[in-house]
Amino acid sequence: MTQPLPPYVLGRVAGVEPLTPRMRRITLESDDWQGAASLAPDQQVKLFIARDGGTPEIPGAPEDGSGVAGWYSRYLAVPEERRPWMRTYTPRVLDGERGRMVIDFVLHGPDGADHGETGPASRWAASAAIGDVVGVLGPALAGYRTPSGQPVRLLVGDETALPAIGATLEQLPADVQAVAVIEVADAAEEQALTSPAELTVHWVHRPASLLEAVRSVSLPEGEVFAWVAGEASAVRAVRRHLVGERGLDKRVVAFTGYWRRDLTQDDAPTEQDVADATELMAELPS
């Protein structure tokens, strides 16, 4: 089935706020977001950043009905010197009443997080000022949906997963227990997280292991649905632990590799990336 192309919007920077030394919150606004509604706490958008610092230009939707696949081919056909950088993010907030979208950026590189090199989105966020423009395609669903409306009770990830974790926690019902295990650089990177649920947060400071931290925590009471995101190899290790050692059914462990060590989103998927995506699609509820 052809996947339709999500809406494309030019968002203008309306606010810049340093959340932590390595995390910056950018508020974008557009009249096109008036009345917009969130699709899910872990919804994703594609950001387009002009190479010359101006307004990004992307191809329009193809007229042949080929949807996302056809559009992406047209995007790749744009000469590299003109093609805007494209990066994937989870909005922290989509405010349809005010026509605003809030996105939290990890600042990579020597003065940012202690993983990865400084990329175009990180550089843009580090210098973003009121009035700057970025292209936004989406939001769209990230893929895995919670079976039978079951609330997520275990959330695991690094700082790149914090926007989705924070948004998910805020939507949990008050009558459940929830556990979050989050890896960050140090204590200065911890954020205040709130939830109607009975919440326990375990912060993991590098170089401590996210996997070992998950191994040491008690699972929340009740039927557990787990959501795991962050660096791809760490996500795979945590998922193997939850399924192989904790006995969770694969179908109740959603997992997403947000980034890959030593690789960027511009690099081709590895064999393991393809295998993960194939397995995830096979487990999607019909």
C-alpha positions in Angstrom: 0.0 0.0 0.0 1.3 3.4 -0.9 2.0 5.6 2.1 0.7 9.1 1.6 3.1 12.0 2.0 2.6 13.9 5.3 2.0 17.7 5.2 5.1 20.0 4.7 5.3 23.2 6.7 7.9 25.9 7.0 8.3 26.5 10.8 9.8 29.7 12.1 11.7 29.8 15.3 9.7 31.5 18.0 11.7 30.5 21.1 15.1 29.1 22.1 15.7 27.7 25.5 18.7 25.8 27.0 17.2 22.9 28.9 20.6 21.5 30.0 24.2 22.0 28.9 23.7 19.5 26.1 20.0 20.0 25.2 18.4 22.9 23.6 14.6 23.4 23.1 13.5 25.1 20.0 9.9 26.3 19.6 8.6 26.6 16.0 5.4 28.3 14.9 3.3 28.2 11.8 -0.3 29.0 10.9 -0.4 25.6 9.2 -0.3 23.9 12.7 -3.4 25.7 13.9 -5.8 22.9 14.9 -3.2 20.2 14.4 -3.4 17.2 16.8 -0.7 14.8 18.0 -0.8 11.3 16.5 1.1 9.6 19.3 3.7 10.5 21.9 6.5 9.0 19.8 5.3 10.6 16.5 8.1 11.7 14.2 8.8 14.6 11.9 11.5 15.1 9.2 13.4 18.4 9.6 14.9 20.0 6.5 17.8 22.4 7.0 19.1 24.5 4.2 22.8 24.2 3.5 23.1 27.9 3.0 21.3 28.8 6.2 18.2 30.2 4.4 14.9 28.7 3.5 15.0 25.0 2.6 13.4 23.8 -0.7 12.1 20.3 -1.1 10.3 18.6 -4.0 6.5 18.6 -4.0 4.4 15.5 -3.7 4.6 13.4 -6.9 1.7 13.5 -9.2 1.8 9.7 -9.9 0.4 8.8 -6.5 3.7 7.1 -5.5 3.5 8.7 -2.0 6.5 8.8 0.3 8.6 6.4 -1.8 8.2 8.5 -5.0 8.8 11.7 -3.1 12.0 10.4 -1.5 13.4 9.4 -4.9 12.7 13.0 -6.1 14.4 14.4 -3.0 17.5 12.3 -3.6 17.6 13.5 -7.2 18.1 17.1 -6.1 21.8 18.0 -6.6 23.7 17.5 -3.3 24.8 21.2 -3.1 21.1 22.3 -3.1 19.5 19.4 -1.3 18.7 20.4 2.3 19.8 18.1 5.1 17.0 15.9 6.4 16.9 14.6 10.0 14.3 12.8 12.0 13.0 14.1 15.4 10.2 13.4 17.8 8.4 16.7 18.8 8.2 17.2 22.5 4.9 19.1 22.1 2.6 19.8 19.2 0.3 22.7 20.3 -2.5 23.0 17.8 -4.2 25.8 19.7 -1.1 28.1 19.3 0.2 26.7 16.1 3.5 25.7 17.6 5.8 22.7 17.7 8.4 22.2 20.4 11.5 20.1 19.5 14.4 19.3 21.8 17.8 19.0 20.2 20.8 17.1 21.6 24.0 19.2 21.0 26.5 16.7 19.8 30.3 17.1 19.3 33.1 18.5 21.5 30.8 20.9 23.4 27.8 18.7 23.4 26.9 15.2 24.1 29.7 12.7 24.4 28.6 10.6 21.5 28.6 11.4 17.8 30.1 14.2 15.8 28.4 17.6 15.3 25.8 17.2 12.6 23.7 19.7 10.6 20.7 19.6 13.0 22.9 20.0 16.1 24.8 22.9 14.5 21.5 24.5 13.4 20.0 24.2 16.9 23.2 25.5 18.6 23.0 28.8 16.6 19.2 29.0 16.0 17.7 32.5 16.5 14.2 34.0 16.5 13.0 34.1 13.0 15.1 31.3 11.5 13.3 28.9 9.3 13.3 25.1 9.1 11.2 22.7 6.9 9.0 20.2 8.7 7.4 17.1 7.1 4.9 15.4 9.3 4.1 14.4 11.9 3.7 10.8 11.1 3.4 7.6 13.2 6.7 6.1 14.1 5.4 2.6 13.4 4.7 0.4 16.4 1.4 0.9 18.1 0.6 -0.2 21.7 -1.5 -3.5 21.5 -5.1 -3.1 22.6 -4.5 0.4 23.9 -2.2 -1.0 26.7 -0.2 1.8 28.4 3.6 1.8 28.2 4.9 0.8 31.6 8.6 0.5 30.9 10.5 3.2 29.0 14.2 2.9 28.2 16.4 5.2 26.2 19.2 7.8 26.1 18.8 11.6 25.8 17.7 11.3 22.2 14.6 9.4 23.4 13.8 12.0 26.2 11.2 13.9 24.1 9.2 10.8 23.4 9.6 9.5 26.9 8.5 12.8 28.4 5.4 13.0 26.1 4.5 9.3 26.8 4.7 9.7 30.6 2.5 12.7 30.5 -0.3 10.7 28.8 -0.2 7.6 31.1 -3.3 6.9 33.3 -3.0 7.5 37.0 -3.8 3.9 38.0 -0.6 2.3 36.6 3.0 2.0 37.7 5.7 3.2 35.2 9.4 2.8 35.2 11.8 4.9 33.1 15.5 4.1 32.7 17.4 6.9 30.9 21.0 7.2 30.0 22.6 10.7 29.9 26.1 12.1 30.1 25.9 13.2 33.8 23.7 14.6 36.5 23.5 18.0 34.8 21.6 16.4 31.9 18.8 15.0 34.1 15.4 16.6 33.4 12.3 16.9 35.5 9.7 14.3 34.3 6.1 14.3 35.4 3.3 11.8 35.0 -0.1 11.0 36.4 1.1 7.5 36.8 3.1 6.2 39.8 6.5 6.9 38.3 10.0 5.7 39.1 12.9 7.2 37.1 16.4 5.7 37.1 19.1 8.0 35.6 22.2 6.3 34.2 25.3 8.4 33.8 27.9 7.4 31.2 30.1 5.4 31.2 27.7 3.3 33.2 25.8 0.8 31.0 22.1 1.3 30.0 21.7 -2.5 29.7 23.1 -3.2 33.1 20.9 -0.5 34.6 17.8 -2.2 33.0 19.0 -5.6 34.3 19.0 -4.2 37.8 15.6 -2.6 38.0 12.3 -4.3 38.9 9.7 -4.3 36.3 6.5 -2.4 37.1 3.5 -4.3 38.4 0.9 -5.4 36.0 1.1 -6.4 32.3 4.2 -4.7 30.9 4.5 -3.0 27.5 8.1 -1.8 27.0 9.3 1.0 24.7 13.0 1.2 23.9 14.8 3.8 21.8 18.2 5.4 21.4 21.6 4.2 20.0 20.8 1.1 17.8 23.2 -1.4 19.4 22.1 -0.5 22.9 18.5 -0.8 21.9 19.1 -4.3 20.5 20.9 -5.4 23.7 18.1 -4.1 25.9 15.5 -5.8 23.8 17.3 -9.1 23.8 17.5 -8.9 27.6 13.8 -8.1 28.0 12.7 -10.9 25.7 15.4 -13.5 26.5 16.0 -12.9 30.2 12.9 -11.3 31.4 10.5 -13.4 29.3 8.5 -10.6 27.7 6.8 -11.4 24.5 8.4 -9.8 21.5 5.1 -8.2 20.6 5.1 -6.0 23.7 8.6 -4.6 23.3 8.6 -1.7 20.8 12.1 -0.7 19.8 13.7 2.0 17.6 17.3 2.8 16.8 17.3 6.6 16.7 21.0 6.8 15.9 24.0 4.6 15.0 27.4 4.9 16.5 30.0 6.1 13.9 27.2 6.5 11.3 24.8 9.3 10.4 21.3 9.3 8.9 22.9 9.9 5.5 24.7 6.6 5.6 23.1 3.5 4.1 21.3 1.1 6.5 23.4 -1.8 7.7 22.3 -5.4 7.4 21.3 -5.3 11.1 19.2 -2.1 10.5 17.3 -3.9 7.7 16.8 -7.0 9.9 15.5 -4.9 12.7 13.1 -3.1 10.5 11.9 -6.3 8.9 11.3 -7.9 12.3 9.5 -4.9 13.6 7.1 -4.7 10.6 6.4 -8.4 10.9 5.2 -7.8 14.5 3.0 -4.8 13.9 -0.6 -5.5 15.0 -2.9 -5.8 12.0 
